[in-house]
Structures are given as C-alpha cells and as structure tokens.
Amino acid sequence: MHFLRFGPYTMHTYYRPGGRLGSRGLCLVIEDDQDIRDLLTLILARIGFDVHAVGNGVEGVAAAWEHNPALVTVDLNLPDMDGLDVARHIRARSDAPMLFITARAELDDEMAGMASGAAAYLIKPFRPRQLTETVNKLCPVGPLTAHGLGPRP
C-alpha cells in the first residue's frame, strides 16, 4: 500500500477555540519508512500541526535545531543513527515533547526511550486514534497552545 507523497514540510491550519484560524505548531517527524512518514504527516496535519518530515537521524537533529518544533516523533530504528542518540541530541537543545514511534516492543527499549527524553512511547503497528490521543495529551489544544501565542504546557 502506498500513500500520497508529501513534501518535507506540510503546512496546515485548523480552527482554534474562538473560531480563529491557527496552527498547533510544527511537528518534526523523524521516520525512515516513507509510507509511515506519509501516514504520520497526514494524521498530524489533520489534527492541526504543520509537519516537517525527514528520513534519517542526522537530518532530524539538524531540523530540530533549525525549526524549534512543538512536538517531535522519533523512530528508534533509523538507518544512520540510533533513535535514542537522536533523542539525546535533540533534548540537548529543545524541550519539545518527544514521542517515540517504533517497532521495539520490549520493556527495556521503552525504559531506555523514556530515559533518553521521550515523553511517550507508541509501538508499531499503531492505530491512528492511538497517535491522535497521545499527541493530544502531549500538546493539548487550547487558545495558548497555537504556535506563537504562548508557552506549551
């Protein structure tokens, strides 16, 4: 199955409380599988995020430092770097919540992920609703969470 191909940066607006257009901010997606990257982009854009998606750890770290995302998703099994190292590099310069989305299902992997800076951990395959609920817990929708209008909780 192949999904629509998105460019590396997908802009999206949504209606915030009060009926104003806005964005929930930028979500950086670091995922080497193109189909999963496109699925994440689609779901995150639908719930109000601008999305910048990259396919490896080096690009992900650089994008995190350059774009100051509101949320970061990281796959642990990247082709060039371990996702745990990617998370540590990002955490050194960003306090954005990190969501690990990975096939590593062992408890030790989840514990290592949380120790490296993850706020949440989702195991592949995941349901779109699981992703949406987890993201909404990490980045609640509200008048002050829109990009540029106030601090994230």
Secondary structure as a PSIPRED ss2 file (coil, helix, strand):
# PSIPRED VFORMAT (PSIPRED V4.0)

   1 M C   1.000  0.000  0.000
   2 H C   1.000  0.000  0.000
   3 F C   1.000  0.000  0.000
   4 L C   1.000  0.000  0.000
   5 R C   1.000  0.000  0.000
   6 F C   1.000  0.000  0.000
   7 G C   1.000  0.000  0.000
   8 P C   1.000  0.000  0.000
   9 Y E   0.000  0.000  1.000
  10 T E   0.000  0.000  1.000
  11 M C   1.000  0.000  0.000
  12 H C   1.000  0.000  0.000
  13 T C   1.000  0.000  0.000
  14 Y E   0.000  0.000  1.000
  15 Y E   0.000  0.000  1.000
  16 R C   1.000  0.000  0.000
  17 P C   1.000  0.000  0.000
  18 G C   1.000  0.000  0.000
  19 G C   1.000  0.000  0.000
  20 R C   1.000  0.000  0.000
  21 L E   0.000  0.000  1.000
  22 G E   0.000  0.000  1.000
  23 S C   1.000  0.000  0.000
  24 R C   1.000  0.000  0.000
  25 G C   1.000  0.000  0.000
  26 L E   0.000  0.000  1.000
  27 C E   0.000  0.000  1.000
  28 L E   0.000  0.000  1.000
  29 V E   0.000  0.000  1.000
  30 I E   0.000  0.000  1.000
  31 E C   1.000  0.000  0.000
  32 D C   1.000  0.000  0.000
  33 D C   1.000  0.000  0.000
  34 Q H   0.000  1.000  0.000
  35 D H   0.000  1.000  0.000
  36 I H   0.000  1.000  0.000
  37 R H   0.000  1.000  0.000
  38 D H   0.000  1.000  0.000
  39 L H   0.000  1.000  0.000
  40 L H   0.000  1.000  0.000
  41 T H   0.000  1.000  0.000
  42 L H   0.000  1.000  0.000
  43 I H   0.000  1.000  0.000
  44 L H   0.000  1.000  0.000
  45 A H   0.000  1.000  0.000
  46 R H   0.000  1.000  0.000
  47 I C   1.000  0.000  0.000
  48 G C   1.000  0.000  0.000
  49 F C   1.000  0.000  0.000
  50 D E   0.000  0.000  1.000
  51 V E   0.000  0.000  1.000
  52 H E   0.000  0.000  1.000
  53 A E   0.000  0.000  1.000
  54 V E   0.000  0.000  1.000
  55 G C   1.000  0.000  0.000
  56 N C   1.000  0.000  0.000
  57 G H   0.000  1.000  0.000
  58 V H   0.000  1.000  0.000
  59 E H   0.000  1.000  0.000
  60 G H   0.000  1.000  0.000
  61 V H   0.000  1.000  0.000
  62 A H   0.000  1.000  0.000
  63 A H   0.000  1.000  0.000
  64 A H   0.000  1.000  0.000
  65 W H   0.000  1.000  0.000
  66 E H   0.000  1.000  0.000
  67 H H   0.000  1.000  0.000
  68 N C   1.000  0.000  0.000
  69 P C   1.000  0.000  0.000
  70 A C   1.000  0.000  0.000
  71 L E   0.000  0.000  1.000
  72 V E   0.000  0.000  1.000
  73 T E   0.000  0.000  1.000
  74 V E   0.000  0.000  1.000
  75 D C   1.000  0.000  0.000
  76 L C   1.000  0.000  0.000
  77 N E   0.000  0.000  1.000
  78 L C   1.000  0.000  0.000
  79 P C   1.000  0.000  0.000
  80 D C   1.000  0.000  0.000
  81 M C   1.000  0.000  0.000
  82 D E   0.000  0.000  1.000
  83 G H   0.000  1.000  0.000
  84 L H   0.000  1.000  0.000
  85 D H   0.000  1.000  0.000
  86 V H   0.000  1.000  0.000
  87 A H   0.000  1.000  0.000
  88 R H   0.000  1.000  0.000
  89 H H   0.000  1.000  0.000
  90 I H   0.000  1.000  0.000
  91 R H   0.000  1.000  0.000
  92 A C   1.000  0.000  0.000
  93 R C   1.000  0.000  0.000
  94 S C   1.000  0.000  0.000
  95 D C   1.000  0.000  0.000
  96 A C   1.000  0.000  0.000
  97 P C   1.000  0.000  0.000
  98 M E   0.000  0.000  1.000
  99 L E   0.000  0.000  1.000
 100 F E   0.000  0.000  1.000
 101 I E   0.000  0.000  1.000
 102 T E   0.000  0.000  1.000
 103 A C   1.000  0.000  0.000
 104 R C   1.000  0.000  0.000
 105 A C   1.000  0.000  0.000
 106 E C   1.000  0.000  0.000
 107 L H   0.000  1.000  0.000
 108 D H   0.000  1.000  0.000
 109 D H   0.000  1.000  0.000
 110 E H   0.000  1.000  0.000
 111 M H   0.000  1.000  0.000
 112 A H   0.000  1.000  0.000
 113 G H   0.000  1.000  0.000
 114 M H   0.000  1.000  0.000
 115 A H   0.000  1.000  0.000
 116 S C   1.000  0.000  0.000
 117 G C   1.000  0.000  0.000
 118 A C   1.000  0.000  0.000
 119 A C   1.000  0.000  0.000
 120 A E   0.000  0.000  1.000
 121 Y E   0.000  0.000  1.000
 122 L E   0.000  0.000  1.000
 123 I E   0.000  0.000  1.000
 124 K C   1.000  0.000  0.000
 125 P C   1.000  0.000  0.000
 126 F C   1.000  0.000  0.000
 127 R C   1.000  0.000  0.000
 128 P H   0.000  1.000  0.000
 129 R H   0.000  1.000  0.000
 130 Q H   0.000  1.000  0.000
 131 L H   0.000  1.000  0.000
 132 T H   0.000  1.000  0.000
 133 E H   0.000  1.000  0.000
 134 T H   0.000  1.000  0.000
 135 V H   0.000  1.000  0.000
 136 N H   0.000  1.000  0.000
 137 K H   0.000  1.000  0.000
 138 L H   0.000  1.000  0.000
 139 C C   1.000  0.000  0.000
 140 P C   1.000  0.000  0.000
 141 V C   1.000  0.000  0.000
 142 G C   1.000  0.000  0.000
 143 P C   1.000  0.000  0.000
 144 L C   1.000  0.000  0.000
 145 T C   1.000  0.000  0.000
 146 A C   1.000  0.000  0.000
 147 H C   1.000  0.000  0.000
 148 G C   1.000  0.000  0.000
 149 L C   1.000  0.000  0.000
 150 G C   1.000  0.000  0.000
 151 P C   1.000  0.000  0.000
 152 R C   1.000  0.000  0.000
 153 P C   1.000  0.000  0.000
